[in-house]
């Protein structure tokens, strides 16, 4: 896998869980897709930005990836005080702006899948919901609308699913691609290979997709669209699909 290979990075914001407790914590679950025709420059600039924020003490030194939302529980478990976490959180708006500038300057397109979990099917699990949204959005909305003659590598966070479930998901995604091809409705020329799961701490492209997913989730959770709107120039089509559309 070349560092210059066309790549679609995929990461999530929020919890796909469908229990009442999970929905109470946040009813929106979002998957972000970031397409880069040549991702090496974006990777380099995001790594450089993370290093700079660490050196200027504007981002927790123990957190080795850029994120839209700071993982506050993890930070407390790692020994940061509540006061320290609150201080770092104050820098997040300007940090997000810097990250989004890297994306708008170096990414070829972004897209999101957004679910209001109160409208998910009662019989589904969180894993099934996440897998369906990922595959359906990638095949129907992202791949047919990028300007590429080749199928990009698809990379997602290794922590998304357990080992066995990740293997099942890879088979599911490839089979869904073949099903669309058999129906004659696949909107791109060649078959999709299995996606690659990589730890988010080592892949800046996943940091980018965390920011994309977080920006859209923030807009739906709070009504504040500033970060979502800042990505408008690189949105694929209108930038999002809803699962399921509210009446």
C-alpha positions in Angstrom: 0.0 0.0 0.0 1.7 3.2 -1.2 1.5 6.4 0.8 0.5 8.1 -2.4 -2.4 5.7 -3.2 -5.9 7.1 -3.6 -7.5 6.5 -0.3 -10.9 6.9 1.5 -10.5 7.2 5.2 -13.5 6.3 7.4 -14.1 7.1 11.1 -17.1 7.6 13.4 -18.4 10.2 15.9 -20.8 9.2 18.6 -21.9 5.7 19.7 -23.8 3.3 17.4 -25.4 1.7 20.4 -29.2 1.6 20.3 -29.9 1.0 24.0 -32.0 3.7 25.7 -29.0 4.7 27.8 -26.9 5.1 24.6 -29.6 7.2 22.9 -29.9 9.3 26.0 -26.2 10.1 25.8 -26.5 11.2 22.2 -29.1 10.3 19.6 -26.9 11.1 16.6 -24.4 8.7 15.2 -22.2 9.9 12.3 -19.7 8.2 10.0 -17.2 10.5 8.2 -15.6 9.7 4.8 -12.5 11.6 3.6 -11.3 11.0 0.1 -7.7 11.9 -0.9 -6.3 11.4 -4.4 -2.8 11.8 -2.9 -2.9 11.7 0.9 0.8 12.1 1.8 0.8 15.9 2.1 -2.4 15.8 4.3 -0.8 13.1 6.5 2.4 15.1 6.9 0.6 18.4 7.8 -1.7 16.8 10.3 1.3 15.1 12.1 3.1 18.5 12.1 0.0 20.2 13.5 -0.3 17.6 16.3 3.4 18.1 17.2 3.0 21.8 17.2 -0.1 21.7 19.5 1.7 19.4 21.9 4.7 21.7 22.0 2.5 24.7 22.7 0.5 22.8 25.3 -2.7 23.4 23.5 -3.5 19.6 23.2 -2.9 16.8 25.7 0.5 15.3 25.2 -0.7 11.8 25.9 -3.4 12.0 23.2 -1.6 10.9 20.0 -4.3 11.7 17.5 -6.3 14.8 16.5 -10.0 14.5 17.5 -13.0 16.8 17.2 -14.1 15.9 20.7 -11.5 15.4 23.4 -12.0 11.9 25.1 -12.4 13.4 28.5 -13.0 10.2 30.4 -9.8 8.7 28.9 -7.8 11.9 29.8 -9.0 11.7 33.4 -8.0 8.0 33.5 -4.6 9.0 32.1 -4.0 11.3 35.1 -5.1 14.7 33.8 -7.1 16.8 36.3 -10.6 18.1 35.5 -9.1 21.6 35.4 -6.4 20.5 32.9 -9.0 18.9 30.7 -11.2 22.0 30.8 -8.2 24.1 29.8 -7.4 21.9 26.8 -11.1 22.0 25.8 -10.9 25.8 25.5 -8.4 25.4 22.7 -10.5 23.0 20.7 -12.4 25.6 18.6 -9.1 27.0 17.2 -7.6 23.6 16.9 -10.6 22.4 14.9 -10.2 25.4 12.6 -6.6 24.6 11.9 -7.4 21.0 11.2 -10.2 21.8 8.9 -7.9 24.2 7.0 -5.5 21.3 6.4 -8.5 19.3 5.1 -9.9 21.9 2.7 -6.4 22.6 1.3 -5.4 18.9 0.9 -8.4 16.6 0.6 -10.3 15.8 -2.6 -13.8 15.3 -0.9 -15.6 14.6 2.3 -19.0 13.0 3.0 -21.0 11.8 6.0 -23.7 9.3 7.0 -25.9 10.6 9.8 -28.3 8.5 11.8 -30.9 9.6 14.3 -30.8 6.5 16.4 -34.4 7.0 17.6 -35.4 6.0 14.1 -33.3 2.9 13.7 -35.0 -0.4 13.3 -35.8 -2.0 16.7 -34.4 -5.4 15.6 -30.9 -4.0 14.7 -27.8 -4.0 16.8 -25.3 -1.1 16.9 -22.8 -3.1 14.9 -25.4 -3.9 12.2 -26.4 -0.2 12.1 -22.8 0.9 11.7 -21.9 -1.7 9.1 -25.0 -0.9 7.0 -24.4 2.8 7.1 -20.7 2.4 6.2 -21.3 0.1 3.2 -24.4 1.7 1.9 -22.9 5.2 1.9 -19.6 4.1 0.5 -21.1 2.2 -2.4 -24.1 4.5 -3.2 -22.9 8.0 -2.3 -19.1 8.2 -2.2 -17.5 5.9 -4.8 -19.9 6.9 -7.7 -19.2 10.6 -7.1 -15.4 10.8 -6.9 -13.4 11.6 -10.0 -11.3 8.5 -10.2 -10.8 5.7 -12.7 -9.5 3.4 -9.9 -11.1 2.1 -6.7 -9.3 3.8 -3.8 -8.0 1.9 -0.8 -10.6 2.1 2.0 -9.1 2.5 5.5 -11.1 2.5 8.8 -10.2 2.5 12.5 -9.0 -0.8 13.8 -10.9 -0.1 17.1 -14.3 0.0 15.4 -15.0 -3.7 15.6 -13.5 -6.8 17.3 -11.2 -9.1 15.2 -13.9 -11.6 14.3 -16.6 -8.9 13.6 -14.1 -6.9 11.5 -13.5 -10.0 9.3 -17.2 -10.5 8.9 -17.6 -6.8 8.0 -15.0 -7.0 5.3 -16.8 -9.9 3.7 -20.1 -8.1 4.0 -18.8 -5.0 2.2 -17.3 -7.0 -0.7 -20.5 -9.0 -1.1 -22.6 -5.9 -1.1 -20.4 -4.4 -3.8 -20.9 -7.6 -5.9 -24.6 -7.6 -5.3 -24.9 -4.0 -6.6 -22.8 -5.1 -9.6 -25.0 -8.1 -10.3 -28.1 -5.8 -10.3 -26.3 -3.6 -12.8 -26.6 -0.5 -10.5 -23.0 -0.2 -9.2 -22.0 3.4 -10.1 -18.2 2.8 -10.5 -16.3 0.6 -12.9 -14.3 -2.0 -10.9 -14.8 -4.2 -7.9 -14.2 -3.1 -4.4 -11.5 -4.9 -2.4 -11.6 -5.6 1.3 -11.1 -2.5 3.5 -8.0 -2.1 5.6 -8.3 -1.6 9.4 -5.5 0.5 11.0 -5.1 2.0 14.5 -6.3 5.6 14.5 -3.2 6.6 16.5 -1.0 5.8 13.5 -3.1 7.1 10.6 -3.7 10.8 10.2 -6.3 10.2 7.6 -8.5 8.8 10.3 -8.0 11.9 12.3 -9.4 13.8 9.3 -12.5 11.7 9.2 -13.0 12.0 12.9 -13.1 15.8 12.4 -15.5 15.5 9.4 -17.8 13.2 11.4 -17.6 15.4 14.5 -18.3 18.6 12.6 -21.6 17.2 11.2 -22.5 15.5 14.5 -21.9 18.8 16.3 -24.2 20.6 13.9 -27.0 18.1 14.5 -26.5 17.9 18.2 -26.3 21.7 18.8 -27.7 23.4 15.7 -24.4 25.3 15.4 -23.2 24.7 11.8 -19.9 26.6 11.7 -17.6 23.6 11.4 -19.8 21.8 9.0 -20.1 24.9 6.8 -16.3 25.3 6.9 -16.1 21.9 5.0 -18.5 22.9 2.3 -15.9 23.6 -0.4 -14.8 19.9 -0.4 -18.1 18.2 0.3 -19.1 15.5 -2.2 -22.5 16.5 -3.5 -24.4 18.0 -0.5 -22.1 16.3 2.0 -24.4 13.9 3.8 -27.0 11.2 3.8 -29.6 10.8 6.5 -30.5 7.4 8.1 -33.4 7.6 8.5 -35.0 10.8 7.3 -37.1 12.6 9.8 -40.8 13.1 8.9 
